[in-house]
């Protein structure tokens, strides 16, 4: 999926809805860890649990950004023809 916002032309966004590991995009699986108690974003400073309906956004520098649904909707706009279900 492609997402746009004013200061960054295009980025990829993915919303966690409890998908199975096989349905997670490769850029997401490269920075996350699936455990029995949920999905975690792995960072050098530690692990961040990703709750259902929260977002990961791949910034243009390749780094993942974790956002709540409210934060995502305030900062990003869905590109025409895109939808969270298409992930």
C-alpha positions in Angstrom: 0.0 0.0 0.0 1.1 3.6 -0.6 0.3 6.4 1.8 0.9 10.1 1.3 1.3 13.0 3.7 2.3 16.6 3.1 6.0 16.5 4.1 6.8 13.0 2.7 5.5 12.2 -0.9 5.0 8.4 -0.4 5.5 5.9 2.3 4.1 2.4 2.9 1.8 1.8 5.8 0.5 -1.4 7.3 -2.2 -1.9 9.9 -2.0 -4.9 12.3 -5.4 -6.6 12.6 -4.2 -9.9 14.0 -3.0 -11.3 10.7 -1.2 -14.5 10.5 2.6 -14.3 10.0 2.2 -15.3 6.4 0.0 -12.3 5.7 2.6 -9.7 7.0 4.5 -7.8 4.3 8.3 -8.6 4.1 9.3 -5.1 5.2 7.2 -5.6 8.4 8.5 -9.1 9.1 12.0 -7.7 8.8 11.5 -5.4 11.8 9.1 -7.4 13.9 8.9 -10.6 16.0 5.7 -12.7 16.4 5.4 -14.2 19.8 2.7 -16.2 21.5 1.4 -13.0 23.1 1.4 -10.8 20.0 3.4 -8.9 17.5 6.4 -6.8 18.5 8.4 -4.1 16.8 12.1 -4.9 17.4 14.3 -1.8 18.0 17.8 -1.4 19.3 16.3 0.1 22.4 14.0 -2.8 23.0 10.7 -4.2 21.8 7.4 -2.4 21.4 4.2 -4.5 21.4 1.9 -3.7 18.4 -1.7 -3.7 19.5 -4.6 -4.6 17.1 -5.4 -1.6 14.9 -2.0 0.1 15.3 0.1 0.9 12.3 3.7 0.5 11.1 4.8 3.0 8.5 8.0 2.5 6.4 9.5 5.9 6.1 11.5 6.9 3.0 14.8 6.1 4.9 13.6 2.5 5.4 13.0 2.8 9.2 9.7 1.7 10.7 7.5 4.1 12.5 4.9 2.9 15.0 1.7 4.8 15.3 -1.7 4.4 17.0 -4.7 4.5 14.7 -5.5 8.0 15.8 -2.0 9.2 15.1 -1.9 7.5 11.7 -5.2 9.1 10.7 -4.1 12.5 11.8 -0.9 12.4 9.8 -1.5 10.3 6.8 -4.0 10.1 4.0 -4.9 6.9 2.1 -3.7 7.0 -1.5 -6.5 6.6 -4.1 -7.3 2.9 -4.6 -5.6 1.8 -1.4 -7.2 0.3 1.7 -5.9 -1.3 4.9 -7.6 -4.5 3.9 -5.2 -4.7 0.8 -2.2 -5.3 3.0 
